[in-house]
């Protein structure tokens, strides 16, 4: 076996990587499995051996995205000891992320917008992740002494998801500025003075 073949990612890895990029840039429904296989330099047989359906491939990608968000959330707040500071650090990290080149927004929200039926597995997977995210904000809000932790969790989730969704028409700079201003006001009003 040549070194080049030994270093090449396995077909399943190439398929998932290619699909993730194509789905994010073009949309899930607009991207066929043939295109995924062509970009991944894999066969349809390889795709269906690793993922029994396109929905299974989408689920694997979204679960990976959700897990990456959890890691990112922990990293964004790692250097801050107090819960209120963690909430501020998180909204600032999201504001910075909005400006990343070629960033189209939250991949989970983009996927969910293509599957509006609440019974669809993709819709349910994203909704479960977003509930966990919101619940994490509410836990930090409670630890920070918020008067209404659930409301603050909902408000931050709404602001953050709204910032992702506004990228196409506000642009990254304005979406980030609005997120910083509104989340700062909401946190100041909802939390005890620091």
N, C-alpha and C positions, 0 to 999 in steps of 0.2 A: 504494500500500500504506500502510495507516495505521501510525502509530508503535506502537500497541498490538500489532498483528500482527507487526511487525518485531522487537519486544522479546520476543515469546512464544517459549519454547523449542520446538525442533522436536519432532515427534511421537515420534521414537525416544527423545529425552531425557526427555520427559514420561512415556513408557511405562516406561522403566527406573527413573525416580525413583519413580513410583507403585508399581510392582511391588516395588521394594526395601522401601519402607515397609510395604506390605501383607504381603509375605512375612515380614518381621521381626515384625510385630505378630500376624499370624494364622496363619502357617505357609505353606509353599509349596503343599502338597497341598490345603489348605483354601481356597486362593485361586484362583479360575478366571480365565481370560484375559478373560472378559466383564467381570468386576469391575475388573480392571486397566485395561481400555480405558475403562470408564465413569469411573473416578477420573482417568485421564490425559486424558480428553476426546479420545480417539483412536478410530479404527475398528480392527476386527480385521485389516482389510487392511493398515493401517499397521503394526500389530504384526508380522504375518507377513512384511511387506516388510523390516523391520529385523531380525527374529529368526525364523529358519525354524521354530522350535518353542519351546514353553515351556521345555524343557531348555536351549536356546540362550540364552534370556533369563536363566534362573537362572545359567548359566555366566558370562554377561557381568557380572551383579551380583556374583557371588562373586569373580571375577577382580578387579573394582574394589575389593571389600572387602579382598582379600589385598594388593593394591597399596597401599591406604590404610594397612594395618597396617605394611607395610614403611616407609612415610614416617613413621608415628607412632613406630615403634621407633627410627628415626634421630633424630627430634626429642626423644624421651624421654631419649636417652642423649647428645645432642650436647654438653651442657655439662660432661660428665665425661670426663677424659682416660684414666684407668686402667681396664682391663677389669673388675676386681672392682667398682669403683665403678659401671660401666655395668650390671652384673648387679643390683646393689642399686637403682640408679635405675630400672631397668626394672620390677622387682617393685613398687616404690613407685608408679610410674606406673599399673600395672595396678590396684593397690589403690585409687587415686584414681578411676580410670575406672569401677570397680564401683559407685560412688555416683552416677553421672550419672543425672539424672531419666529415667524411662521406659526405662532400659537393661535389656534382657532377657538379656544375655549375648553371647557371641561369635556373630555371625551365621553364621560358617562352621560352628561346632559345631551350632548349631540346624538348619542345612540338612542336615548330615551325619546327624543323628539321624532325619531323615525318609526317608533313603535308606540303610538299613543294608547293602544288598547291595554288597560290595566291588568288584563289577564295574560298578556304576552310575557314569556319568561324574561326577555330583555328588559322590558318595562319594570317588572318586579325586582330584578336584580339591582337595577339602578335605584329604585325607590328604597330598597332595603339599605343600600349603602348610604344614601342621602339621609335616611332616618338615623343611622349610626353616627353620621357626621353631626347632625343637629343635636343628637343626644349628648355627644361629646362636648359641644359648645355649652349645652345646658348644665352639664356636670361642672365644668369649669366656672360657669356663672354662679352656680350654687356655692361652690368653694370660695368664690370671690365675694360672696355676700350680696348678690343681686336680690332686689326686692321680688322679682318674678323671674326666676331662672329659666323656666320653660319659654316664656315670652322672649327673653334675651336670646336663647338658643335659636328660636324660630327667626327672630329678626336678623341675627348674624347669618344664618343659612340663606335667608332671602337676599340679603345684601351681597353676599359672596356669589351666589348663583346668578343674581341679577347682573353683577359685574361681568361674569363670564359671558352671559347672554347678550350684553350690550356691546361687546367688542366690535361686531360688524358695523354698527352705526355710530358709536361714540369714538372708536379707536382706542388703542391701548392707553395712551397718555391720559385722556379724559376719563376713561373708565376707572383707571387707577386713582386719579385725583378724587373722583366722586366717592369711590369706595373708602379712601382714607378719611375724607371729610365726614361722610355720613356715619361710618362705623365709629369714628372718634366721638361724634355727638351722641350716638346711641349708647356707647359704653360709658361715657361721662354721666349721662342721665340715669342709667340703670344701675351703676355700681356706686358703693360708698366712696367718698373722697379717698384718694391714695395718700 
